[in-house]
Amino acid sequence: MRYTPIDSSLFKENRKNFMAQMRPKSLAVFNSNDVYPIGADSTIPFQQDRNIYYLSGVDQEESILVLFPDAPKEKHREILFLTETNEHIAVWEGEKLTKEKAYETSGVKTVYWLKDFQKVFQELMSQSETVYINTNEHYRANIETETREARFNKWLKETYPAHSVEKSNPILQRLRSVKHPLELEAMQEACNITKKGFKRILNFVKPGVWEYEIEAEFMHEFLRNRSRGFAYTPIVASGQNANVLHYIENKDQCKKDELILLDVGAEYANYASDMSRTIPVSGRFTKRQKEVYNKINQIKKEASKLLVPGTMWEEYHKEVGKMATAAFLELGVLDKADVQSEDPDWPAYKKYFMHGTSHNIGLDTHDYGLLYEPMKANQVYTVEPGIYLPDEGFGIRLEDDLVIQEKGEPFNLMRDIPIEADEIEDLMNQ
């Protein structure tokens, strides 16, 4: 991997915290992701399952992690199973993890080759009563492909039907949502790389440029700074394209006096950043564009102050909705009659600001986190108010990534990325 490896102390602590919440005489199993085929001999570039990475730091296909804190043999309390590397693999694909390198990466002392898995696993299952399986229960998940983990879970339940089955996911949702200082360092680096990309395109954008050219400039800067690329499919939406919330074609030419909504973020060491900015193609906002822009920026600043320990996610969004309603009344896109007759389940402001204001971010752009629990220190949330005005030909969204603090306002990982309208204009006209 091109990123600087994260210190194994992170993964040791993550495993310790996970195992502290397991039942007596239980073990947990985590599989790497598949390498997904496209056609012929082509595959999608590999990305690791976030949970096995979170618990081991292993960023390699065909890997299995087993945690068994009550194992009779001390060496079997943490085990990695890896594909055995050899000279042929080293020549054609590059050397895979050796046992020594796997220990250095993960802190797991016991490493077996994958060919020994079933024999060792049978021994472990005979000594346990409960098995924790890894499932994806994120509130936005929509999975149609049978994953490697799903196939393994099916095999496990058929082969060992007498064992009780528990889910790892509720434990991981809670643990992964609160970030370790080493995780925050990786996320800060992802945001720093995003900043470099944004500053690059401020000097590049002008009337006549194409959206995909802007995407290419970001990718250039991301790759040259040891990122794998975008943390998610980027949005480069000029003019009316900004009013399509998930516009990803990035195919049109940017015209004079239009705005470009940018929703992009670099990944680093599997950690995501998520930034939205809106900039003028011509280097200057019109009077109306700046008026609307500044209102959205004001909402973002006020909403950010609510990200403190104890805040409930659902109540937070209601408060941001009140801010948006007040701002939209001042902008003249809503009137009092709209608000007085609004549906409480779909308030009037939702006509122009349809999405949520914040989500957890970390190893996934929409990261794990139990949204029915109060916010906690060291959780990281986006703040991304927006307004979408097809009748005026533009949409605006502004977004930063913020770390909740024990006391005071959250810490902005994107504090150095220009966001004030005047600063953006100055940078674009240097």
Beta strands, then each sheet from edge to edge (+ up, - down):
strand 1: 26-31
strand 2: 37-39
strand 3: 42-43
strand 4: 64-67
strand 5: 78-82
strand 6: 110-113
strand 7: 130-133
strand 8: 164-167
strand 9: 235-238
strand 10: 259-264
strand 11: 267-268
strand 12: 271-272
strand 13: 275-280
strand 14: 380-383
strand 15: 386-389
strand 16: 394-397
strand 17: 400-403
strand 18: 411-412
sheet 1: 6+ 5+ 4- 1+ 7+ 8+
sheet 2: 2+ 3-
sheet 3: 9+ 10- 13+
sheet 4: 11+ 12-
sheet 5: 14+ 17- 18+
sheet 6: 15+ 16-
end
